[in-house]
Amino acid sequence: MRIAMIGTGYVGLVSGVCFSDFGHEVICVDRDPAKIEMLEAGKVPIFEPGLDDLMMRNVQAGRLTFTTDLKTAVDGVDAVFIAVGTPTRRGDGHADLTYVMAAAAEIGQALTDYAVIVTKSTVPVGTNRKVAEAVRAAAPEAAFDVASNPEFLREGAAIDDFMRPDRVVVGVESERAAQIMSDIYRPLYLRDFPIMVTDLESAEMIKYAANAFLAAKITFINEIAALCERVGADIKKVSKGMGLDGRIGNKFLHAGPGYGGSCFPKDTAALARIGQEHAVPMQITETVMRVNEGVKSRMVEKLRDLCDGSFNGKTVAVLGVTFKPNTDDMREAPSLTIVPALVGGGAKVRVVDPEGFREGEHLLPGVAWCDDPYAAAETADLLVLLTEWNEFRALDLKRLAEAMTAPRMADLRNIYKRADVIDAGFEAYDAVGR
Ligand SMILES: NC(=O)c1ccc[n+]([C@@H]2O[C@H](COP(=O)([O-])OP(=O)(O)OC[C@H]3O[C@@H](n4cnc5c(N)ncnc54)[C@H](O)[C@@H]3O)[C@@H](O)[C@H]2O)c1
């Protein structure tokens, strides 16, 4: 199969690389010449574990190429995937479809033969039909079908998620498109991964419903964590006891500083907006969004309490600022609420993150970046564990306590045991829901 992948971000690049690893001939397109230049030089513009090796292997095998020229890329392909961003539209929560629709029009102008135009970006229900209209408007004679193929990969584990998915969802309207999609995903089909073929609208809805559900699950446990703190229960035990129930499951049941990232905040906002537009308010999702904002504010108050009521003049070391470990993605990370609150309150903030600097440098003004936790902790009054990178899971607590002026710890990912932290010489320890 010959595939063009439009957009080489977290989803487009991983999907393009993995499709080429399936044996397809893939050309990845981005309108950002700097990204394409890097990719052509064998460099991956994002941090995603394992992506560089897999990319190089397929480039060397001659199956994977990169270009800024959408027109030549689309020429003669069986399928064109749209994997461009769909951020929140300023002001109203709606998914901004500017990039998707622009890509659709460009594809229309470039089509020379029949192809399936597949939307991988997360888009509101009805968008695939709008994509079809945009292509038809640009090329009234073109032969094509549209397909919806929402992506469920998680940053940080993207390759494994793509290669071993819980399911692949494909929304189509014609046999021909279904056949091409099935040929593209044949390697997964042969290994018995479920491929669910459905209509366009259901495929579009599955993605939003799944993300809103996961956001609700996280938010639910965060709310229970707040109550645990008041009644003397331990959220880790509560989560475990709940998660052992097969109907509930243990995933997405870890209390923390609130969800963030490139998907949950914008997808919950978009679902709420779709509900409003159809006069079916998504009340649970709207509440989840509100509660999640409250969770982040609650974390700021926790830190303030540990600083005796004021950040002014305190030195705070923050470990981890990306929205989760194993990614360099900072979009909507809780750190973007918590760190500015510290800086704004007059604290001197030091930050350590294995991959966060490239993005974080611009997003977190007024902080000092350190190479390791021990340097950051030097003479600090508070240590905040914000993102649970592996390298922060087995810290030398004694060394940290000795380096700090007032050794106090806010463990917002519930990594450590209170007794161990206090035994190591910390004078105060707070976590989430314990
Ligand atoms: N990031 C995730 O974990 C994730 C997971 C599942 C689904 N999604 C969805 O996938 C989509 C893409 O997300 P992302 O995180 O990869 O976005 P991203 O912002 O990382 O990448 C988008 C890329 O598209 C390029 N682009 C935009 N318009 C273009 C055009 N007309 N032609 C060529 N290139 C163009 C941009 O330059 C950019 O490189 C979104 O809809 C998102 O909701 C993301």
The ligand as an SDF file (V2000), in Angstrom:
LIG
                    3D

 44 48  0  0  0  0  0  0  0  0999 V2000
   -0.8820   13.5470   20.9450 N   0  0  0  0  0  0  0  0  0  0  0  0
   -1.5780   12.4980   21.2900 C   0  0  0  0  0  0  0  0  0  0  0  0
   -1.2500   11.7720   22.2280 O   0  0  0  0  0  0  0  0  0  0  0  0
   -2.8230   12.1390   20.5220 C   0  0  0  0  0  0  0  0  0  0  0  0
   -3.4160   10.8770   20.7180 C   0  0  0  0  0  0  0  0  0  0  0  0
   -4.5560   10.5540   19.9850 C   0  0  0  0  0  0  0  0  0  0  0  0
   -5.0920   11.4730   19.0790 C   0  0  0  0  0  0  0  0  0  0  0  0
   -4.5110   12.6960   18.9190 N   0  0  0  0  0  0  0  0  0  0  0  0
   -5.0790   13.6220   17.9310 C   0  0  0  0  0  0  0  0  0  0  0  0
   -4.2620   13.6010   16.7620 O   0  0  0  0  0  0  0  0  0  0  0  0
   -4.2110   14.8970   16.1480 C   0  0  0  0  0  0  0  0  0  0  0  0
   -2.7710   15.3510   16.0120 C   0  0  0  0  0  0  0  0  0  0  0  0
   -2.2340   15.5120   17.3010 O   0  0  0  0  0  0  0  0  0  0  0  0
   -0.6720   15.7240   17.5480 P   0  0  0  0  0  0  0  0  0  0  0  0
   -0.4650   15.7220   19.0070 O   0  0  0  0  0  0  0  0  0  0  0  0
    0.0840   14.7570   16.6980 O   0  0  0  0  0  0  0  0  0  0  0  0
   -0.4940   17.2120   16.9320 O   0  0  0  0  0  0  0  0  0  0  0  0
    0.8400   18.0420   16.7110 P   0  0  0  0  0  0  0  0  0  0  0  0
    0.4780   19.4420   16.9520 O   0  0  0  0  0  0  0  0  0  0  0  0
    1.9660   17.4110   17.4610 O   0  0  0  0  0  0  0  0  0  0  0  0
    1.1840   17.8420   15.1430 O   0  0  0  0  0  0  0  0  0  0  0  0
    0.4170   18.3500   14.1040 C   0  0  0  0  0  0  0  0  0  0  0  0
    1.3410   18.5580   12.9000 C   0  0  0  0  0  0  0  0  0  0  0  0
    0.5530   18.8510   11.7460 O   0  0  0  0  0  0  0  0  0  0  0  0
    1.2500   19.7840   10.9580 C   0  0  0  0  0  0  0  0  0  0  0  0
    0.2930   20.4170   10.0160 N   0  0  0  0  0  0  0  0  0  0  0  0
   -0.7520   21.2180   10.2980 C   0  0  0  0  0  0  0  0  0  0  0  0
   -1.4180   21.5540    9.1660 N   0  0  0  0  0  0  0  0  0  0  0  0
   -0.7880   20.9360    8.1450 C   0  0  0  0  0  0  0  0  0  0  0  0
   -0.9950   20.8820    6.7280 C   0  0  0  0  0  0  0  0  0  0  0  0
   -2.0100   21.5270    6.1400 N   0  0  0  0  0  0  0  0  0  0  0  0
   -0.1340   20.1530    5.9830 N   0  0  0  0  0  0  0  0  0  0  0  0
    0.8890   19.5010    6.5580 C   0  0  0  0  0  0  0  0  0  0  0  0
    1.1280   19.5020    7.8820 N   0  0  0  0  0  0  0  0  0  0  0  0
    0.3010   20.2150    8.6770 C   0  0  0  0  0  0  0  0  0  0  0  0
    1.8750   20.7200   11.9580 C   0  0  0  0  0  0  0  0  0  0  0  0
    2.9530   21.4490   11.4050 O   0  0  0  0  0  0  0  0  0  0  0  0
    2.3100   19.7260   13.0440 C   0  0  0  0  0  0  0  0  0  0  0  0
    3.6290   19.2630   12.8200 O   0  0  0  0  0  0  0  0  0  0  0  0
   -5.0830   15.8020   17.0450 C   0  0  0  0  0  0  0  0  0  0  0  0
   -6.3760   15.8520   16.5250 O   0  0  0  0  0  0  0  0  0  0  0  0
   -5.0800   15.0680   18.3750 C   0  0  0  0  0  0  0  0  0  0  0  0
   -6.2340   15.3300   19.1330 O   0  0  0  0  0  0  0  0  0  0  0  0
   -3.3790   13.0360   19.6030 C   0  0  0  0  0  0  0  0  0  0  0  0
  1  2  1  0
  2  3  2  0
  2  4  1  0
  4  5  1  0
  4 44  2  0
  5  6  2  0
  6  7  1  0
  7  8  2  0
  8  9  1  0
  8 44  1  0
  9 10  1  0
  9 42  1  0
 10 11  1  0
 11 12  1  0
 11 40  1  0
 12 13  1  0
 13 14  1  0
 14 15  2  0
 14 16  1  0
 14 17  1  0
 17 18  1  0
 18 19  2  0
 18 20  1  0
 18 21  1  0
 21 22  1  0
 22 23  1  0
 23 24  1  0
 23 38  1  0
 24 25  1  0
 25 26  1  0
 25 36  1  0
 26 27  1  0
 26 35  1  0
 27 28  2  0
 28 29  1  0
 29 30  1  0
 29 35  2  0
 30 31  1  0
 30 32  2  0
 32 33  1  0
 33 34  2  0
 34 35  1  0
 36 37  1  0
 36 38  1  0
 38 39  1  0
 40 41  1  0
 40 42  1  0
 42 43  1  0
M  CHG  2   8   1  16  -1
M  END
$$$$
